[in-house]
Amino acid sequence: MKQARTNKDILLLVLLRLKSLLIAIFISKPKILYVFSHRRQNVRKERISIKYNGVNFIALRYSKVPLIKRPALILNIGISSYGENHVILNRLAKAIALLGYHAFIPSFYEMKDCWIRRESVERIEYSILAISNLDYVTSDKLGMIGISLGGGLSLLAVRNINVNNKIKFVLVLGTYSDLESFLRFSFTGKFNVHNKTKYITPHSNSKIIFLHNFLEKLNLFKNIAKTRKVLGNFLKDRTRLAFGNMRYLEPADRKLILSLYRSSETDDICYKMIISNVKELYDTLSPKHIKDNLRIPIFIIHDIYDDMIDYGQGIDLAESLYSSGGVYLHLSDILCNKKVSHFLSNPVKWINGTLKLSNVFYHALAVLHSDKNLKYNPENKPIRLKI
């Protein structure tokens, strides 16, 4: 039978409803966090060093009470030159710390340098095990949030049974299902949703990530070093500097970079050349190919206007993963439109979208605090629900 909830459980769930609503507001409208500026001063941000299995890790720790035992959330960013200093990730970490949790953002040099590597999964595994061993972390109340490529890598990490035993849930925001589909969207803007082809103009940086990773294997550029410098500036959002450095490139290299940045027939050439290299990493770094029972609840959030990784990836991932803890999918239409004008044009849509988004975080936080808050599933069959 389903365990009855006590008055204490009910009070906890009411509190979690409020906390999850605040997290959803902070994510969809990050500037609202400044309203709590006097409270934010109570959150301490510290760079700490953690050791596990002889390997040292650097992480940012956000907490109101750094050395008091509390539940904790680990936040993994994907490929980003900002690394652990990613603005949105840091705002989310501050919001989580404000609500009474420890928040950790591990630093991985290969992701900061925008490399797609198998080693990243192992580093995430080690960071989870290291953080779970900290004296001030409640070891049986540890959750993980992965953003962009960090979400897919986090899912790959929890295949490790030792890691899986430490984590109560994984929540991924805007992550990918498989590298090949991600590559196709980056260069063509096309993706599939239930056998129907959709199109969104992809962000220029998505194709630059792949170009950066497989530059030497393409044999398209005469000066690799100078080309990589230009690509690096694009990935660091130094667009003006990137265009300035183009004058030092060979004319053919400059023309190719510009055609890729602006989208042209060159995209198809590069796509076909890169796809053979991506297949080398396809099986090991594509979370849709996870065949193991992940056992813990998996929450997938994707914005339908995401131009970095298409929302078809989120749907595909939700339909591919197997977990007796449940696989939950939420498609949002408010995360990628953060301007006030969008809110004012249709406030009802935003309020409704924020409430639905908060419901996902509510389920995740409820799982973090007690298994009694899971949906009753006596047959131990995977649950697939849209939230």
C-alpha positions as CSV (number, residue, x, y, z in Angstrom):
1,M,0.0,0.0,0.0
2,K,1.0,3.6,-0.5
3,Q,2.5,5.1,2.7
4,A,0.2,7.6,4.4
5,R,1.6,11.1,4.8
6,T,1.8,12.6,8.2
7,N,1.1,16.2,9.0
8,K,4.9,16.8,8.9
9,D,5.0,15.4,5.4
10,I,2.2,17.6,4.2
11,L,3.8,20.7,5.7
12,L,7.1,19.8,4.0
13,L,5.3,19.4,0.6
14,V,3.6,22.8,1.0
15,L,7.0,24.4,1.7
16,L,8.5,22.6,-1.3
17,R,5.7,24.0,-3.5
18,L,6.7,27.5,-2.5
19,K,10.4,26.7,-3.1
20,S,9.9,25.2,-6.5
21,L,7.8,28.1,-7.5
22,L,10.6,30.5,-6.6
23,I,13.1,28.4,-8.5
24,A,10.9,28.4,-11.6
25,I,10.5,32.2,-11.4
26,F,14.3,32.7,-11.0
27,I,14.9,30.5,-14.1
28,S,12.3,32.1,-16.3
29,K,13.0,35.6,-15.1
30,P,16.5,35.7,-13.6
31,K,16.5,39.5,-12.8
32,I,13.8,38.9,-10.2
33,L,16.6,37.5,-8.1
34,Y,17.8,41.1,-7.6
35,V,14.6,41.8,-5.7
36,F,16.1,39.5,-3.0
37,S,19.4,41.4,-3.1
38,H,19.5,41.8,0.7
39,R,19.0,38.0,1.1
40,R,21.5,37.2,-1.6
41,Q,24.2,38.7,0.6
42,N,23.6,35.9,3.0
43,V,24.7,33.3,0.4
44,R,28.4,32.6,0.4
45,K,30.1,31.7,-2.9
46,E,33.4,29.9,-2.4
47,R,35.8,28.0,-4.7
48,I,36.7,24.7,-3.0
49,S,39.0,21.8,-3.8
50,I,37.6,18.3,-3.4
51,K,39.6,15.1,-3.7
52,Y,38.4,11.7,-4.7
53,N,40.3,8.6,-5.7
54,G,43.5,10.6,-5.9
55,V,42.0,13.2,-8.2
56,N,41.5,16.8,-7.2
57,F,38.4,18.7,-8.3
58,I,37.6,22.4,-8.2
59,A,34.0,23.4,-7.6
60,L,32.0,26.5,-6.7
61,R,30.0,26.1,-3.5
62,Y,27.0,28.3,-2.8
63,S,25.5,28.1,0.7
64,K,24.0,30.2,3.5
65,V,25.5,27.8,6.0
66,P,28.6,26.2,4.3
67,L,29.6,23.8,7.0
68,I,26.2,22.8,8.4
69,K,24.8,19.5,7.1
70,R,22.1,20.1,4.4
71,P,20.7,18.5,1.3
72,A,22.7,19.4,-1.8
73,L,22.2,19.9,-5.6
74,I,25.0,19.4,-8.1
75,L,24.7,21.6,-11.2
76,N,26.6,20.5,-14.4
77,I,27.0,22.9,-17.2
78,G,27.6,21.7,-20.7
79,I,30.1,22.9,-23.2
80,S,30.7,26.6,-22.3
81,S,33.7,28.8,-22.3
82,Y,32.3,30.4,-19.1
83,G,32.5,27.0,-17.3
84,E,31.5,27.2,-13.7
85,N,31.2,31.0,-14.0
86,H,28.2,30.6,-16.4
87,V,25.8,33.5,-15.5
88,I,22.5,31.6,-15.6
89,L,24.0,28.6,-13.7
90,N,25.3,30.9,-11.0
91,R,22.0,32.6,-10.6
92,L,20.3,29.2,-10.3
93,A,22.9,28.2,-7.7
94,K,22.3,31.3,-5.7
95,A,18.5,30.7,-5.8
96,I,19.0,27.1,-4.6
97,A,21.3,28.2,-1.8
98,L,18.8,31.0,-0.8
99,L,16.2,28.2,-0.3
100,G,18.4,26.3,2.2
101,Y,20.4,23.9,0.1
102,H,24.1,23.5,-0.7
103,A,24.7,24.1,-4.4
104,F,27.8,22.9,-6.2
105,I,29.1,23.7,-9.7
106,P,32.0,21.4,-10.5
107,S,34.7,22.8,-12.9
108,F,35.8,20.6,-15.9
109,Y,38.5,22.1,-18.0
110,E,37.6,20.2,-21.2
111,M,34.0,21.5,-21.1
112,K,35.3,25.0,-20.4
113,D,37.5,24.7,-23.5
114,C,34.4,23.4,-25.4
115,W,35.7,19.9,-26.1
116,I,33.4,16.9,-26.6
117,R,35.2,14.1,-24.7
118,R,34.4,10.7,-23.2
119,E,36.5,11.7,-20.2
120,S,33.9,14.2,-19.2
121,V,31.5,11.5,-18.0
122,E,34.2,10.0,-15.7
123,R,34.9,13.4,-14.2
124,I,31.2,14.0,-13.5
125,E,31.1,10.6,-11.8
126,Y,34.1,11.4,-9.6
127,S,32.7,14.8,-8.7
128,I,29.4,13.3,-7.5
129,L,31.2,10.7,-5.4
130,A,33.5,13.4,-3.9
131,I,30.7,15.8,-3.0
132,S,28.6,13.0,-1.5
133,N,31.4,12.2,0.9
134,L,31.6,15.8,2.3
135,D,30.7,15.9,6.0
136,Y,28.3,18.8,5.5
137,V,26.3,17.2,2.7
138,T,23.3,15.0,3.7
139,S,24.5,12.0,1.7
140,D,21.0,10.5,1.1
141,K,19.6,13.8,-0.1
142,L,21.7,14.6,-3.2
143,G,20.2,15.6,-6.5
144,M,21.7,16.6,-9.8
145,I,20.7,19.2,-12.4
146,G,22.4,19.2,-15.9
147,I,22.1,22.0,-18.4
148,S,22.6,21.7,-22.2
149,L,25.3,19.1,-23.0
150,G,25.9,18.8,-19.2
151,G,22.4,17.1,-18.9
152,G,23.2,14.3,-21.3
153,L,26.6,13.7,-19.7
154,S,25.0,13.6,-16.3
155,L,22.6,10.9,-17.5
156,L,25.5,8.9,-18.8
157,A,27.3,9.3,-15.4
158,V,24.4,7.8,-13.4
159,R,24.8,4.5,-15.3
160,N,27.6,3.9,-12.8
161,I,25.9,2.0,-10.0
162,N,28.0,3.6,-7.3
163,V,27.0,7.1,-8.6
164,N,23.4,6.0,-9.0
165,N,23.2,5.0,-5.4
166,K,24.2,8.5,-4.3
167,I,21.7,10.5,-6.4
168,K,18.0,10.8,-5.7
169,F,17.1,12.3,-9.1
170,V,18.5,13.8,-12.3
171,L,16.9,16.9,-13.8
172,V,18.1,18.0,-17.3
173,L,17.4,21.3,-19.0
174,G,17.7,21.6,-22.8
175,T,19.9,18.6,-23.3
176,Y,20.6,16.4,-26.3
177,S,19.5,12.8,-27.1
178,D,22.2,11.8,-29.5
179,L,25.1,13.6,-31.1
180,E,24.2,12.8,-34.7
181,S,20.7,14.5,-34.3
182,F,22.3,17.4,-32.5
183,L,24.8,17.8,-35.3
184,R,22.1,17.7,-38.0
185,F,20.1,20.3,-36.2
186,S,23.1,22.6,-35.8
187,F,23.8,22.6,-39.5
188,T,20.3,22.3,-41.0
189,G,17.9,23.5,-38.3
190,K,15.8,20.4,-39.1
191,F,14.6,17.9,-36.5
192,N,11.9,15.3,-36.1
193,V,9.0,15.2,-33.7
194,H,6.9,12.0,-34.1
195,N,7.9,11.5,-37.7
196,K,7.2,15.2,-38.6
197,T,10.0,17.4,-39.8
198,K,10.3,20.8,-37.9
199,Y,12.6,23.7,-38.4
200,I,14.1,26.3,-36.1
201,T,17.0,28.6,-37.1
202,P,19.9,27.2,-35.1
203,H,22.2,29.3,-33.0
204,S,25.5,29.9,-34.9
205,N,27.5,28.7,-31.9
206,S,26.1,25.2,-32.1
207,K,27.8,24.5,-35.4
208,I,31.0,26.3,-34.3
209,I,31.2,23.8,-31.4
210,F,31.4,20.9,-33.8
211,L,33.8,22.8,-36.1
212,H,36.0,23.5,-33.1
213,N,36.1,19.9,-32.1
214,F,36.8,18.3,-35.5
215,L,38.8,21.1,-37.1
216,E,42.0,19.1,-37.8
217,K,40.0,16.2,-39.4
218,L,38.1,18.3,-41.9
219,N,41.2,19.4,-44.0
220,L,39.3,22.5,-45.1
221,F,41.4,25.2,-43.5
222,K,45.0,26.2,-44.4
223,N,45.9,27.8,-41.0
224,I,44.4,25.7,-38.2
225,A,45.9,27.8,-35.3
226,K,44.5,31.1,-36.5
227,T,41.2,29.6,-37.4
228,R,40.9,28.0,-34.0
229,K,41.6,31.4,-32.4
230,V,38.7,32.9,-34.3
231,L,36.3,30.0,-33.4
232,G,37.4,30.4,-29.7
233,N,36.4,34.0,-29.7
234,F,33.0,33.2,-31.2
235,L,32.5,30.5,-28.5
236,K,33.4,33.1,-25.8
237,D,30.8,35.5,-27.2
238,R,33.6,37.9,-28.3
239,T,32.0,38.3,-31.7
240,R,33.6,41.7,-32.5
241,L,37.1,40.3,-31.7
242,A,36.4,37.2,-33.7
243,F,35.5,39.3,-36.8
244,G,38.5,41.5,-36.2
245,N,40.9,38.4,-36.1
246,M,39.5,37.2,-39.4
247,R,41.7,39.7,-41.3
248,Y,44.7,37.6,-40.3
249,L,43.2,34.5,-41.9
250,E,43.9,33.2,-45.3
251,P,41.3,34.5,-47.8
252,A,39.9,31.0,-48.4
253,D,39.7,30.4,-44.6
254,R,38.0,33.7,-44.0
255,K,35.4,33.1,-46.7
256,L,34.7,29.6,-45.3
257,I,34.2,30.9,-41.7
258,L,31.9,33.7,-42.9
259,S,29.8,31.3,-45.0
260,L,29.4,29.0,-42.0
261,Y,28.6,31.8,-39.6
262,R,25.9,33.2,-42.0
263,S,24.7,29.7,-43.2
264,S,25.2,28.7,-46.8
265,E,25.8,25.7,-49.0
266,T,29.1,25.2,-47.2
267,D,27.1,24.0,-44.2
268,D,26.1,20.8,-46.0
269,I,29.8,20.1,-47.0
270,C,31.0,20.5,-43.4
271,Y,28.0,18.5,-42.0
272,K,28.8,15.5,-44.2
273,M,32.5,15.7,-43.3
274,I,31.9,16.0,-39.5
275,I,29.2,13.3,-39.3
276,S,31.7,10.5,-39.9
277,N,33.8,11.8,-37.0
278,V,30.8,12.2,-34.7
279,K,29.9,8.5,-35.2
280,E,33.1,7.6,-33.3
281,L,31.5,9.1,-30.2
282,Y,27.9,8.3,-31.1
283,D,27.4,5.2,-28.9
284,T,29.4,6.3,-25.9
285,L,28.2,9.9,-25.6
286,S,24.6,9.6,-26.7
287,P,22.3,9.2,-23.7
288,K,19.4,7.8,-25.8
289,H,21.5,4.6,-26.1
290,I,21.5,4.0,-22.3
291,K,20.0,0.5,-22.0
292,D,20.4,0.2,-18.2
293,N,17.5,0.8,-15.8
294,L,18.5,4.2,-14.3
295,R,16.3,3.4,-11.3
296,I,16.0,7.1,-10.2
297,P,13.4,9.7,-11.4
298,I,14.6,11.5,-14.5
299,F,13.1,14.9,-15.2
300,I,13.5,16.4,-18.7
301,I,12.7,20.0,-19.4
302,H,13.1,21.5,-22.8
303,D,12.0,24.8,-24.3
304,I,10.1,24.6,-27.6
305,Y,12.0,27.7,-28.9
306,D,15.5,26.4,-28.0
307,D,17.8,27.2,-30.9
308,M,20.9,25.5,-29.4
309,I,19.5,22.0,-29.0
310,D,16.0,21.4,-30.5
311,Y,13.2,20.2,-28.3
312,G,12.8,17.1,-30.5
313,Q,15.9,15.9,-28.6
314,G,14.0,16.2,-25.3
315,I,11.0,14.2,-26.6
316,D,13.3,11.5,-28.1
317,L,15.2,11.2,-24.8
318,A,12.0,10.9,-22.8
319,E,10.8,8.1,-25.1
320,S,14.2,6.3,-25.1
321,L,15.3,6.2,-21.5
322,Y,14.3,3.4,-19.1
323,S,13.9,4.1,-15.4
324,S,11.8,2.3,-12.8
325,G,11.9,5.6,-10.9
326,G,10.0,7.3,-13.8
327,V,10.8,9.5,-16.8
328,Y,9.0,12.8,-16.8
329,L,9.0,15.3,-19.7
330,H,8.0,19.0,-19.6
331,L,8.0,21.1,-22.7
332,S,8.1,24.8,-21.9
333,D,7.4,27.9,-24.0
334,I,8.8,30.5,-21.6
335,L,12.4,29.7,-20.9
336,C,13.9,31.1,-24.1
337,N,11.9,34.3,-24.1
338,K,13.1,36.3,-21.1
339,K,12.3,39.9,-22.3
340,V,9.7,41.9,-20.3
341,S,7.9,42.6,-23.5
342,H,7.1,38.9,-24.0
343,F,5.7,38.8,-20.5
344,L,3.6,41.9,-21.0
345,S,2.2,40.7,-24.3
346,N,0.7,37.6,-22.7
347,P,1.0,37.5,-18.9
348,V,-1.5,34.6,-18.5
349,K,0.7,32.4,-20.7
350,W,3.8,33.3,-18.5
351,I,2.0,32.7,-15.3
352,N,0.6,29.4,-16.5
353,G,4.0,28.4,-17.9
354,T,5.8,29.2,-14.7
355,L,3.3,27.2,-12.6
356,K,3.8,24.2,-14.8
357,L,7.6,24.6,-14.7
358,S,7.5,24.9,-10.9
359,N,5.5,21.6,-10.8
360,V,8.6,19.8,-12.3
361,F,10.9,21.2,-9.6
362,Y,8.3,20.4,-6.9
363,H,8.3,16.7,-7.9
364,A,12.2,16.7,-8.0
365,L,12.5,18.3,-4.6
366,A,9.8,16.0,-3.1
367,V,11.8,13.0,-4.3
368,L,15.0,14.5,-2.7
369,H,13.3,14.6,0.7
370,S,11.4,11.4,0.8
371,D,10.7,8.3,-1.3
372,K,7.1,8.5,0.1
373,N,6.6,11.3,-2.4
374,L,7.1,9.2,-5.4
375,K,4.2,7.9,-7.4
376,Y,3.1,4.5,-6.1
377,N,4.3,1.9,-8.6
378,P,4.0,-1.6,-7.2
379,E,4.8,-3.3,-10.5
380,N,8.1,-1.4,-10.7
381,K,7.4,-0.5,-14.3
382,P,8.8,2.6,-15.9
383,I,6.5,5.7,-15.6
384,R,6.4,8.0,-18.6
385,L,4.5,11.2,-17.8
386,K,4.3,14.7,-19.2
387,I,4.3,17.3,-16.4
